[in-house]
């Protein structure tokens, strides 16, 4: 763009010169008047043209970027950024003479810092432009956009483990983390790069999914999606792909010659092909016999030799039958002495069927099952909810109410009733005790069950909250009613001091005071970005008197402590031998400490008036917080109108701002009277306020208007931010509603016995027996912990009677219900242990 007339530069020079004379001391910090006095009728060919123009660039971390431009002929050259002149002292200018034309040329350089770019976040993109002058006029360069580069940590979608049959297609999806510039994606197969140009059987889609056209046995491997840009390189969780081959029978052999018993036989083998990688065994018999119908069978049973043969066979059969009866009687007598309180011993003698390493398919029966007999004798827990040292305290008897009816000799049997009546009865019985008066009266945020020494699992649907009760955590001969409850923050007073903030939901499990012989594992989400340099994390537990105590300082755990915590990116797993009410609290050690906020945009499903409200929620990035908002919006008749985003909210005391832009004025009118709305810092940071949101009210110009296009910006002042490009039809667009579909609340919140665990009971016992003893070759529980990336907890595991059991319990808590036993088997096999021997059960052990 060039100014060819000499009048405008002259006027501009006069104005700038007058302004500079009036600026006094500020003149040194401002670009001096660069406009020369043009000569009328000057040559337009002498307008500056750029030899080097500034280009788009990314700021990586906190390193400033350099912008360069060069023009000839030029007497002055300066930068302006976002419409404002850059200070003269920030320019580095070099003057020279162009070698080819002999005309004067100038080169200028400036540095742009991250802080400069962040100051204009949420308003527009940061850009800079070079302006050059000569005696004939001015010329502007192209705009160079400066963006802050980043790459989020979490993948939007990670590949999942698969088991496919030979020649079946495989699709492994991968959606890389959000980043600027967008991340490039590559795939690894057992840590080797997948190159579609070298293997025509695989290709990578535009959506970054890895596709194998026809699965081969060689495609059995661990696959990892890798995303990278100029900032970082991220790896997804590995997905194990197993290509299996189902067995098929070979042709039948020829019939054998007719035998003395007037029968002949033929055989076949499961070898065409043989099962591979856990494929199904052939169904049916491998031996076929039938009576001979040819003339070759001419023998009769009239001879004395045949009579003697048949008499001998009958005698052997009678002896075997008598021996079997004797064994059964001996077994029953021994069984009666195992436990005088056991009314039905079938819970200990349930059959185990042989299993293979390959999990059952959806249409196949379970290969290993334990069906406990719920008529087993129970004992009632009776003890103090909060043991005191100052004298006897009232006893709370956890009776089973109508669930248990007395039998002779103190025995009980368990009856069934409808879930609704059980829940109401259970809550009503708990509500009579002081400790339980704050429990929710509804059952959607509560789960309960009756458990014995076989253990089990409680889950509150759609919250990420569960309680794993490992085998033998409850003493043998006892049955407990155990509950799990999610509390609303406003219903529980949790005092927070200084920079402390609530990072997790407040969860109760109980009843308190019950005797546990092994730690249970409480799983709950958290919204912190864990970093030892930024956070001090503590597990709080409420005492029976109502006060909250720090029972665990993460990173300073003692191996013999009653509590222990495995902290991961979005969840924490708490080992505890005492039930009660827990919460995870963080204290910021620096301004880099950040909480993850989930940003959600909702609007009405049906709009019957001219007004249309867009609600922007800012909530903890946890499943329970998401569930509450989804249920609330369902009652309000709202729908999701954009994919949720995550914002990192820092402990910088700066507020959160929200604004709406680019609303088409010909169709819509915004009723917002200010440029942005604001949520105070402390309302977000303390973490105890639910449903934090702002509402933007728009008004349609006409009732027929149905298309809405606008931008919604959410950002923390001098911090992270997100923008939403809203573009949809308010009357019929529902493409985002399925993103937040909740699982049915009518699921199974309580799983009792073996059905609660991925690892079959006998296989678990085999692994424990094999890995608990120390091994000089390193093939013990320590190496298993390293392979499962749990080696930071070795001292805790070693303090328990069975370290392997602790590792397997944590694996169960982390991987239910989608855990892949094949990956665990591979880890065990890597120890030098024969995984085939550990992951199968023989007929003799059934």
Secondary structure, DSSP 8 states (H G I E B T S, - for coil): -B---HHHHHHHHHHHHHHHHHHGGGGGGS---------TT--GGGS-EEEE----EEEETT--EEEEEEEES-SEEEEEETTEE--GGG-EEEEEE-TTT--EEEEEEEEE-HHHHHTTTTT--EEEEEEEEETTEEEE---EEEEEEEE-SS-SB----EEEETT--EEE--B---EES--EEEEEETTEE--TTT-TTEEE-TT--EEESS--GGG-EEEEEEEE-SS-EEE---EEEEEEB--------------TTSEEEEE--S-TT--BTT-----S-SEEEEE--STT----S-SHHHHHHHHHHHHHHHHHHHHHHHHHHHHHHHHHTT-TT-S-GGGTS-------SS---TTS--SS-----TTS----EEE-SS--SSS----EEE--GGGEEE-GGG-EEE----HHHHHHHHHHHHTTSGGGTTS-SSSTTEEEEEE-TT-EEEEETTTTEEEEE-TTSS-TT--EEEEEEEE-GGGS-----TTEEE-B-EEEEE-TT---SS-EEEEEEB-B---TTTEEEEEEEE-TTS-EEEEEETT---TT-SEEEEE-SSEEEEEESS-EEEEEEEEESSTT-EEEEEEEEEEESS--SSEEEEEEEEEESSHHHHHHHHHHHHHHTEEE-S--EEEEEESSS--EEEEEE---TTTEEE---SS-EEE-HHHHHT----S-EEEEEEEESSTT--EEEEEEEEEETTS-EEEEEEEEETTT--TTGGGG----TTS-SEEEGGGG-SS-HHHHHHHHHHHSS--TTS-SHHHHHHHTT-GGGHHHHHTSS-HHHHHHHHHHHHHTTT--HHHHHHHHHTTT--HHHHS---GGG-
